[in-house]
Amino acid sequence: MRHIIVTALSAFLITASIVQAGHHEETEKPPVIGMGLSAGGESKPLYAGALSNMKIWEEYIQAHNDRDFEKIASMNAEDFSVVMANGETVRGSKAQRETLEGWIQESNTTWEIQWIIPNNAENDDGEMEEWLATGQMLTMTDSEGNTSMEYHLVDVKLDDGKIALGYVASMENLTAQ
């Protein structure tokens, strides 16, 4: 009888520890994939982000290639802004549309996503923010048929599934192959 009680108690304790371990894992933060500096200059970990956020960027870039400016605007957060590679800040969907229309008219730009890395970072207020680090190849063809390429790195902040902020860096004058 004593053997049965000890066996039952052992099984209960093992089961409880497994349940506790499973519960503990659910409350842990996602894996750390790197580090970044907060706006205040403090080094903070970057965590793996939701893979589902990649779909947002894929749809956004497809809307650019489709010249669907209404969809682009609908995917932007109300306070949308992007800092272009030349340092110019474009604020709001209306200004973005004007910039894109001019760019597309001048160079018939198309975008091809090379990679996307969803990540999360804690801001200076202790709140988790969702970001995407992305790389795109842009192909531009001018009115005379000359083709050039630029590689753009874009850090994208998401707010409630919408594009809120972007920081663009580029390598220009790549020769089309």
Secondary structure, DSSP 8 states (H G I E B T S, - for coil): -HHHHHHHHHHHHHHHHHHHHHHHHHHS---EEEEEE-TTS-EEEEEE--TTHHHHHHHHHHHHHHT-HHHHHHHEEEEEEEE-TTS-EEESHHHHHHHHHHHHHHH--EEEEEEEEEEEEE-TTS-EEEEEEEEEEEEEE-TT--EEEEEEEEEEEEETTEEEEEEEEEEEEEE--
